Amino acid sequence: MKKLIYKWQESGLFNYICNKAIKKGKAQSFSDEFYSTLKTEFAGINCGEILKTANTNGKCYFYSLLLAKALEGGTLIVGKLNALNSNIRNEYIDEFGHGWVEKDGLVYDTTSKQIFNKDWYYKKFNAEVKQSYLSEELNNPDLFFKLGINAVKDRSELVKPLFEIIKNDLPIIYSNADNVEKSLSVVYDSLVKKELNKYFSSAMKK
């Protein structure tokens, strides 16, 4: 069994592997040309511009969701990077959950803003897939909402951007009360609940 790292080592090891991928020719940074191909708009701004200017660090689920919807033929992956699993006080393993996008044997990682050779990425990060969603599936408002809530469940600063993106679909989303309730059930962060309460006050009241 691979030795676990400590929590404070996660970011450093992630950056080390990403930098090594560039040096080995196994990855390249997102280019202006790549950004220009992402024309899908979210809240009136194209995805390429959002990704280019955003601080995406620690927000992989949110930005991978946007990229997967914008990248035709792409697949959103919700999984783990087991190479970054950490040892918490020698009591339990903290799994390193991560989101990324795949297409044609390549991995698009919005945290590092790099495109990786898929085999290399999976080997070096010991990547494991938990769920996958095709780009076209994300056109379903209920599914996009569910994944969006999961992406912002501990990121209060992303709640408003999410709802700016989905505001035109809110009547459809809110009509499916069961999906709303199940989606919101993953939220425990008090700040996120406070932000969500502005949009779904009745759903958040217990």
Phi and psi in degrees as a GROMACS rama.xvg file:
@    title "Ramachandran Plot"
@    xaxis  label "Phi"
@    yaxis  label "Psi"
@TYPE xy
-65.1452  138.597  LYS-2
-64.644  134.8  LYS-3
-77.9262  149.738  LEU-4
-92.1135  171.129  ILE-5
-90.6229  156.764  TYR-6
-54.7456  -40.9113  LYS-7
-70.3015  -11.2868  TRP-8
-90.6566  -10.4123  GLN-9
-55.8127  -54.5156  GLU-10
-61.5625  -42.9888  SER-11
-63.2792  -42.8647  GLY-12
-68.8898  -39.0483  LEU-13
-59.1693  -48.6652  PHE-14
-65.1027  -36.6428  ASN-15
-61.8288  -46.7148  TYR-16
-65.0828  -40.2373  ILE-17
-64.437  -42.1637  CYS-18
-67.1505  -38.3719  ASN-19
-63.5692  -37.2733  LYS-20
-61.5917  -40.556  ALA-21
-62.9812  -47.0279  ILE-22
-63.816  -33.8032  LYS-23
-86.2382  -1.09091  LYS-24
73.4754  22.7516  GLY-25
-101.599  1.20675  LYS-26
-156.6  158.968  ALA-27
-141.695  149.938  GLN-28
-71.453  150.696  SER-29
-54.5488  131.531  PHE-30
-104.084  165.489  SER-31
-59.2891  -35.9971  ASP-32
-63.0433  -42.2365  GLU-33
-63.9991  -48.3  PHE-34
-55.5144  -37.8257  TYR-35
-67.4094  -18.6422  SER-36
-82.6763  -13.5883  THR-37
-93.3408  82.0569  LEU-38
-93.1991  -9.02128  LYS-39
-58.5172  130.975  THR-40
-97.8688  139.538  GLU-41
-124.088  117.991  PHE-42
54.102  38.4167  ALA-43
82.978  3.49929  GLY-44
-121.538  132.421  ILE-45
-70.5003  151.189  ASN-46
-58.7659  -38.2137  CYS-47
-59.034  -43.4684  GLY-48
-67.1616  -38.871  GLU-49
-60.2032  -50.4405  ILE-50
-66.542  -36.8723  LEU-51
-65.0731  -37.6602  LYS-52
-99.6627  -15.5027  THR-53
-80.316  148.157  ALA-54
-83.3329  100.395  ASN-55
-91.4416  -4.33587  THR-56
-60.9946  127.259  ASN-57
78.6283  7.71872  GLY-58
-128.961  38.4266  LYS-59
-61.923  -38.7705  CYS-60
-65.7966  -39.5466  TYR-61
-68.3451  -51.7278  PHE-62
-75.4393  -28.1556  TYR-63
-67.8178  -35.1578  SER-64
-61.7921  -45.2096  LEU-65
-65.0693  -45.4966  LEU-66
-62.3115  -42.7049  LEU-67
-61.4331  -37.36  ALA-68
-71.6611  -31.5463  LYS-69
-84.8513  -25.0517  ALA-70
-91.2627  101.625  LEU-71
-58.6514  128.133  GLU-72
83.9966  3.84948  GLY-73
-84.1586  166.788  GLY-74
-130.795  126.243  THR-75
-79.6339  129.314  LEU-76
-114.011  128.546  ILE-77
-110.653  115.862  VAL-78
-154.847  -149.67  GLY-79
-137.688  148.261  LYS-80
-109.374  93.2814  LEU-81
-67.0289  -20.1313  ASN-82
-65.9231  -17.2595  ALA-83
-107.855  8.24282  LEU-84
-60.2323  141.256  ASN-85
-121.716  158.375  SER-86
-94.9081  117.733  ASN-87
-102.397  102.867  ILE-88
53.4292  29.3402  ARG-89
58.2145  23.1331  ASN-90
-111.367  -36.9435  GLU-91
-156.982  165.143  TYR-92
-94.8388  127.884  ILE-93
-97.7299  108.883  ASP-94
-72.574  139.203  GLU-95
-89.0185  89.4316  PHE-96
-68.6067  144.965  GLY-97
-154.982  153.918  HIS-98
-123.029  141.16  GLY-99
-152.101  176.528  TRP-100
-125.695  141.668  VAL-101
-124.224  147.488  GLU-102
-164.27  129.158  LYS-103
51.4728  47.9448  ASP-104
75.5955  14.5084  GLY-105
-122.938  151.295  LEU-106
-113.288  128.875  VAL-107
-106.242  111.379  TYR-108
-106.514  115.317  ASP-109
-78.5561  -16.1014  THR-110
-72.1264  -49.4425  THR-111
-86.6092  -11.8301  SER-112
55.7052  52.6896  LYS-113
-135.323  154.663  GLN-114
-110.56  121.428  ILE-115
-110.462  152.314  PHE-116
-63.4245  126.195  ASN-117
-60.6997  -46.2907  LYS-118
-60.5911  -41.4342  ASP-119
-66.1372  -43.8252  TRP-120
-58.8888  -48.6931  TYR-121
-65.1079  -37.3179  TYR-122
-70.3697  -49.5425  LYS-123
-72.6269  -34.8777  LYS-124
-94.2251  -4.66916  PHE-125
50.1213  52.1137  ASN-126
-71.8986  144.433  ALA-127
-136.62  130.345  GLU-128
-88.3451  131.716  VAL-129
-105.401  -46.1706  LYS-130
-140.449  154.017  GLN-131
-139.749  146.908  SER-132
-140.041  126.794  TYR-133
-69.8148  152.4  LEU-134
-53.093  -44.234  SER-135
-67.774  -26.9229  GLU-136
-63.8615  -28.5261  GLU-137
-73.7578  -5.21719  LEU-138
-75.957  -11.2838  ASN-139
-75.533  115.56  ASN-140
-57.5088  -38.1436  PRO-141
-65.8759  -42.9785  ASP-142
-68.1229  -42.8733  LEU-143
-61.4711  -39.8392  PHE-144
-63.2659  -46.5185  PHE-145
-58.3948  -48.0838  LYS-146
-69.925  -33.2915  LEU-147
-65.556  -43.8457  GLY-148
-63.1003  -41.722  ILE-149
-61.1952  -34.5524  ASN-150
-71.5666  -27.2329  ALA-151
-108.857  6.82878  VAL-152
-60.7875  -22.7908  LYS-153
-127.094  24.0673  ASP-154
-132.928  82.7641  ARG-155
-60.2984  -30.5737  SER-156
-69.0786  -12.53  GLU-157
-98.9837  -5.48814  LEU-158
-63.7708  -48.8268  VAL-159
-60.6315  -48.2628  LYS-160
-57.1177  -38.5839  PRO-161
-60.6831  -47.1791  LEU-162
-73.7914  -23.3615  PHE-163
-66.2021  -35.5912  GLU-164
-71.2601  -41.0633  ILE-165
-99.4235  4.63408  ILE-166
-57.6469  -33.5275  LYS-167
-71.9935  -20.4317  ASN-168
-98.5943  0.923977  ASP-169
-57.6837  -40.4429  LEU-170
-58.8623  -40.2731  PRO-171
-67.2297  -46.8161  ILE-172
-61.9293  -47.3238  ILE-173
-70.0027  -20.7538  TYR-174
-71.5625  -20.206  SER-175
-98.203  79.9491  ASN-176
-60.6453  -37.4263  ALA-177
-63.0337  -43.614  ASP-178
-65.415  -39.6214  ASN-179
-61.7108  -47.1928  VAL-180
-62.767  -45.1588  GLU-181
-65.5103  -39.7121  LYS-182
-64.7019  -43.7125  SER-183
-73.7927  -16.2246  LEU-184
-68.1326  -15.0703  SER-185
-84.5101  -6.2575  VAL-186
-90.847  123.256  VAL-187
-121.933  -19.8971  TYR-188
-66.3814  127.885  ASP-189
-66.832  -36.319  SER-190
-68.0126  -39.5964  LEU-191
-65.0197  -42.8222  VAL-192
-59.93  -39.5707  LYS-193
-63.1031  -42.7451  LYS-194
-67.2808  -43.4636  GLU-195
-63.7262  -32.2006  LEU-196
-59.8423  -26.2169  ASN-197
-65.9495  -27.9753  LYS-198
-105.171  -30.1465  TYR-199
-134.772  55.0369  PHE-200
-58.3545  -43.2637  SER-201
-67.5936  -32.6579  SER-202
-74.7453  -27.6297  ALA-203
-87.649  -16.3363  MET-204
-75.4586  136.077  LYS-205
